[in-house]
Amino acid sequence: MKFNRIVTVTLVGLAASASAVCAERETLAVGRAAPSAQQVEKFLFPEAECENVKYQCLAVRPSSERSIGMDVKFATGSSDLTPEARAQLEHLGKVLAARSGKLNAGEIVIEGHTDARGSDELNRKLSERRAQSVAKHLVSAHGVDAKALRPVGRGKEDLKDSARPDAEINRRVELVRKPN
């Protein structure tokens, strides 16, 4: 299990009046492995430790973005989940379903990514379909509250391996918990 601290820069506003906002993101990188339910819960929802105790607990919610860096892979040009991808999402789905009623609308962002092949428009749409595919699976297979999920297509803007822009590792979905 690796923890990475990544600083992302988000551009807000129109191109003519864009301003940069820095947001810090902590990432639990599990690669192709399926994270255990305990890993997901401890990392994304540290406050869960205090929810079932009979004394006052001073745990706080994370103030920075936290993401599970799972390499949920897709074939080139596809948004269909493979059996391997479904298995990777198993524990994640169970943890998110157990958080039903405790998550805010859009708190869990599912970021779809592509490799650098194809046009920007094609990759944006494909990455959106990938994120939606994961969201639909989490809702239908595990009963996760659809309102808590926000699928987003990032296209090829955030390559995991920029030295190999067409590499399979760039075709992925990442799950991010946004702070309130």
C-alpha positions in Angstrom: 0.0 0.0 0.0 1.5 3.3 -1.1 0.3 6.8 0.0 1.1 9.6 -2.4 0.5 13.3 -1.8 -0.4 15.0 -5.1 -1.0 18.7 -5.7 -3.5 19.4 -8.4 -4.2 22.7 -10.1 -7.8 23.3 -11.1 -8.7 26.1 -13.4 -11.9 27.9 -12.5 -13.9 30.2 -14.7 -13.7 31.1 -18.4 -10.5 30.9 -20.3 -10.2 34.7 -20.5 -10.6 35.1 -16.8 -9.3 31.8 -15.4 -7.7 31.7 -12.0 -5.7 28.9 -10.5 -6.8 27.2 -7.3 -4.5 24.7 -5.7 -6.0 21.7 -4.0 -4.1 19.0 -2.2 -5.1 15.4 -2.8 -4.0 12.4 -0.8 -4.1 9.2 -2.8 -4.1 5.6 -1.6 -2.5 3.9 -4.6 -3.5 0.3 -5.0 -2.9 -0.2 -8.7 -4.6 -3.2 -10.2 -5.2 -4.8 -6.7 -8.6 -4.6 -5.2 -8.4 -2.6 -2.0 -9.9 -4.4 1.1 -13.1 -2.9 2.6 -11.0 -2.0 5.7 -8.5 0.0 3.5 -11.2 1.9 1.8 -13.1 2.7 4.9 -10.0 3.7 7.0 -8.6 5.9 4.2 -11.8 7.5 2.7 -13.9 7.6 5.8 -11.7 7.9 8.9 -14.6 9.4 10.9 -16.4 6.0 10.6 -14.3 4.8 13.5 -16.3 7.0 15.8 -19.7 6.4 14.5 -20.5 3.3 16.5 -19.1 4.1 19.9 -20.9 5.1 23.0 -18.4 7.9 24.0 -17.6 11.2 22.4 -15.0 10.8 19.7 -13.0 13.8 18.3 -12.3 12.3 14.9 -12.7 14.8 12.0 -13.4 14.4 8.4 -10.4 14.9 6.0 -9.9 18.5 5.0 -8.2 17.5 1.7 -9.4 15.4 -1.2 -8.7 11.7 -0.7 -8.7 9.3 -3.6 -8.4 5.6 -4.1 -6.0 5.2 -7.0 -7.3 2.0 -8.5 -6.3 1.2 -12.0 -9.7 0.1 -13.2 -8.8 -0.8 -16.7 -10.7 -0.5 -19.9 -10.0 -1.7 -23.4 -9.1 1.0 -26.0 -12.2 2.9 -27.0 -14.4 1.0 -24.5 -16.4 1.9 -21.4 -17.5 -1.6 -20.6 -16.4 -3.0 -17.2 -14.3 -6.1 -17.5 -14.8 -9.0 -15.0 -11.5 -7.9 -13.4 -12.8 -4.4 -13.0 -16.0 -5.6 -11.4 -13.9 -7.6 -8.9 -11.8 -4.6 -8.1 -14.9 -2.6 -7.3 -16.4 -5.2 -5.0 -15.1 -4.0 -1.6 -15.4 -0.3 -2.6 -19.1 -0.9 -3.5 -19.7 -2.5 -0.1 -18.1 0.3 1.8 -20.0 3.0 -0.1 -23.3 1.1 0.3 -22.7 1.0 4.1 -22.2 4.8 4.1 -25.8 5.2 2.7 -27.4 8.3 4.2 -24.0 9.6 5.5 -22.7 10.9 2.2 -23.5 14.3 0.8 -24.7 14.7 -2.8 -21.7 14.5 -5.2 -19.3 13.8 -2.3 -17.7 10.8 -4.2 -16.4 11.9 -7.6 -15.7 9.1 -10.1 -13.1 10.5 -12.5 -12.8 8.7 -15.9 -9.6 9.0 -17.8 -8.3 8.0 -21.3 -5.0 7.6 -23.0 -3.9 10.2 -25.5 -5.2 8.5 -28.6 -8.0 10.3 -30.3 -9.4 13.8 -30.3 -10.0 15.8 -27.1 -13.8 15.6 -27.7 -13.7 11.9 -28.3 -11.6 11.3 -25.1 -13.8 13.6 -23.0 -17.0 11.7 -24.0 -15.3 8.3 -23.6 -14.0 9.2 -20.1 -17.5 10.4 -19.1 -18.9 7.0 -20.2 -16.2 5.2 -18.2 -17.1 7.1 -15.1 -20.8 6.6 -15.6 -20.2 2.9 -16.2 -18.5 2.6 -12.8 -21.2 4.7 -11.1 -24.0 2.5 -12.6 -22.2 -0.6 -11.5 -21.8 0.6 -7.9 -25.5 1.6 -7.8 -26.9 -1.5 -9.4 -24.6 -4.2 -8.0 -24.1 -2.8 -4.5 -27.0 -0.4 -3.8 -24.8 2.7 -3.4 -26.8 6.0 -3.3 -26.6 7.4 -6.8 -26.9 11.0 -5.4 -23.6 10.6 -3.5 -21.8 9.8 -6.8 -20.7 12.3 -9.4 -19.2 10.8 -12.5 -16.8 13.2 -14.3 -14.9 12.8 -17.6 -11.3 14.1 -17.5 -10.3 12.8 -20.9 -6.6 12.8 -21.5 -5.8 15.9 -19.4 -4.3 14.0 -16.5 -2.2 11.1 -17.9 -0.9 8.7 -15.2 2.2 8.0 -17.4 2.9 11.1 -19.5 6.1 9.5 -20.9 3.9 6.9 -22.6 0.7 8.8 -23.5 -0.9 5.8 -25.3 -0.2 3.3 -22.4 -2.9 1.2 -20.9 -2.3 2.7 -17.5 -3.8 6.0 -18.6 -7.2 4.3 -19.4 -8.6 4.2 -15.9 -11.1 5.5 -13.4 -10.2 7.0 -10.0 -12.5 7.6 -7.1 -12.1 10.8 -5.1 -13.8 11.9 -1.9 -14.2 15.7 -1.9 -14.0 17.5 1.5 -17.1 19.4 2.6 
